[in-house]
């Protein structure tokens, strides 16, 4: 009888611990994914900014030539 009770208890605690570890792993994966999305957005914004600065430089050069 004692073996059955300890088996049930260990399985029950294992399921709870597995659920906690699984939830933490999913949260970690989500935050990593979010970090990369944010990083892509920052890179994209910097690219747009440098493109606009290059356009301003071309515009300034053409105005100076006139």
Buried (B, 14 or more C-beta within 10 A) or exposed (E): EEEEEEEEEEEEEEEEEEEEEEEEEEEEEEEEEEEEEEEEEEEEEEEEEEEEEEEEEEEEEEEEEE
